[in-house]
Amino acid sequence: MRELLRGLLDLALPPICGRCEGAVLRGEALCRRCDRALPRTEGDAPPLPGLAACVAALAYEGEVLRWIRRFKYPLPGIYGLDPAAMSVARSFVREAAARVPGPPPQLLVPVPLHPRRL
Protein backbone atom coordinates (compact mmCIF):
# COMPACT_ATOMS: atom_id res chain seq x y z
CA MET A 1 0.00 0.00 0.00
CA ARG A 2 2.83 2.38 0.88
CA GLU A 3 4.48 1.83 -2.53
CA LEU A 4 1.19 2.59 -4.27
CA LEU A 5 0.81 5.85 -2.35
CA ARG A 6 4.42 6.81 -3.11
CA GLY A 7 3.87 6.06 -6.77
CA LEU A 8 0.76 8.24 -6.85
CA LEU A 9 2.60 11.04 -5.06
CA ASP A 10 5.50 10.78 -7.53
CA LEU A 11 3.01 10.96 -10.37
CA ALA A 12 1.31 14.08 -8.95
CA LEU A 13 4.52 15.72 -7.67
CA PRO A 14 7.52 14.18 -9.43
CA PRO A 15 10.73 14.28 -7.42
CA ILE A 16 13.03 17.05 -8.65
CA CYS A 17 16.60 18.08 -7.94
CA GLY A 18 16.87 20.63 -5.15
CA ARG A 19 19.46 22.57 -7.15
CA CYS A 20 18.57 22.49 -10.86
CA GLU A 21 15.00 21.12 -10.66
CA GLY A 22 15.92 18.28 -13.02
CA ALA A 23 14.63 14.73 -12.56
CA VAL A 24 16.00 12.64 -9.70
CA LEU A 25 15.63 9.06 -8.60
CA ARG A 26 13.13 8.46 -5.82
CA GLY A 27 14.69 9.16 -2.45
CA GLU A 28 17.48 11.32 -3.86
CA ALA A 29 17.81 15.05 -3.14
CA LEU A 30 20.00 16.04 -6.08
CA CYS A 31 20.37 14.77 -9.63
CA ARG A 32 23.56 12.88 -10.45
CA ARG A 33 25.14 15.88 -12.22
CA CYS A 34 24.53 18.24 -9.28
CA ASP A 35 25.63 15.61 -6.76
CA ARG A 36 28.90 14.98 -8.63
CA ALA A 37 29.62 18.74 -8.58
CA LEU A 38 29.80 18.80 -4.77
CA PRO A 39 33.31 18.96 -3.24
CA ARG A 40 34.08 15.55 -1.74
CA THR A 41 36.75 15.01 0.92
CA GLU A 42 39.67 12.68 0.28
CA GLY A 43 40.37 11.21 3.70
CA ASP A 44 38.96 11.38 7.19
CA ALA A 45 40.51 13.32 10.03
CA PRO A 46 42.00 11.38 12.92
CA PRO A 47 39.40 11.03 15.68
CA LEU A 48 39.55 13.46 18.57
CA PRO A 49 39.96 12.11 22.11
CA GLY A 50 36.73 10.42 23.19
CA LEU A 51 35.46 9.88 19.64
CA ALA A 52 35.51 6.58 17.78
CA ALA A 53 35.70 8.30 14.39
CA CYS A 54 35.61 11.69 12.76
CA VAL A 55 34.28 11.67 9.19
CA ALA A 56 33.22 14.25 6.65
CA ALA A 57 32.00 13.18 3.25
CA LEU A 58 31.92 16.70 1.85
CA ALA A 59 34.14 19.73 2.19
CA TYR A 60 32.47 22.55 4.13
CA GLU A 61 32.85 25.12 1.37
CA GLY A 62 31.02 26.60 -1.60
CA GLU A 63 27.69 24.98 -2.34
CA VAL A 64 27.87 22.56 0.60
CA LEU A 65 28.29 25.52 2.94
CA ARG A 66 25.29 27.26 1.33
CA TRP A 67 23.09 24.14 1.65
CA ILE A 68 24.01 23.67 5.30
CA ARG A 69 23.29 27.32 6.08
CA ARG A 70 20.01 27.12 4.18
CA PHE A 71 19.05 24.10 6.31
CA LYS A 72 20.37 25.43 9.62
CA TYR A 73 19.08 29.00 9.34
CA PRO A 74 15.66 28.86 7.63
CA LEU A 75 13.86 32.03 6.65
CA PRO A 76 11.11 33.18 9.01
CA GLY A 77 7.50 32.20 8.45
CA ILE A 78 6.24 30.09 5.58
CA TYR A 79 9.38 30.88 3.57
CA GLY A 80 11.30 28.80 6.08
CA LEU A 81 9.52 25.64 4.95
CA ASP A 82 12.29 24.40 2.70
CA PRO A 83 11.95 20.70 1.83
CA ALA A 84 14.90 20.88 -0.58
CA ALA A 85 17.26 21.99 2.20
CA MET A 86 15.97 19.25 4.52
CA SER A 87 16.33 16.60 1.82
CA VAL A 88 19.86 17.69 0.82
CA ALA A 89 20.98 17.87 4.48
CA ARG A 90 19.63 14.35 4.99
CA SER A 91 21.62 13.10 2.00
CA PHE A 92 24.79 14.72 3.42
CA VAL A 93 24.23 12.91 6.74
CA ARG A 94 23.64 9.56 4.99
CA GLU A 95 26.81 9.95 2.95
CA ALA A 96 28.91 10.81 6.01
CA ALA A 97 27.35 7.99 8.08
CA ALA A 98 28.23 5.49 5.34
CA ARG A 99 31.92 6.39 5.77
CA VAL A 100 32.03 5.63 9.50
CA PRO A 101 34.20 2.56 10.10
CA GLY A 102 32.48 -0.40 11.70
CA PRO A 103 28.75 -0.63 12.37
CA PRO A 104 26.47 2.28 11.46
CA PRO A 105 26.35 5.09 14.01
CA GLN A 106 23.60 4.97 16.60
CA LEU A 107 23.58 8.70 17.23
CA LEU A 108 24.48 11.86 15.37
CA VAL A 109 25.04 15.00 17.41
CA PRO A 110 24.71 18.42 15.78
CA VAL A 111 27.09 21.24 16.50
CA PRO A 112 25.08 23.58 18.73
CA LEU A 113 24.31 27.16 17.78
CA HIS A 114 26.18 30.00 19.37
CA PRO A 115 24.02 31.44 22.19
CA ARG A 116 23.51 34.69 20.23
CA ARG A 117 22.14 32.74 17.22
CA LEU A 118 19.91 30.61 19.46
Order of alpha helices (4+ residues) and beta strands (2+ residues): alpha-alpha-alpha-alpha
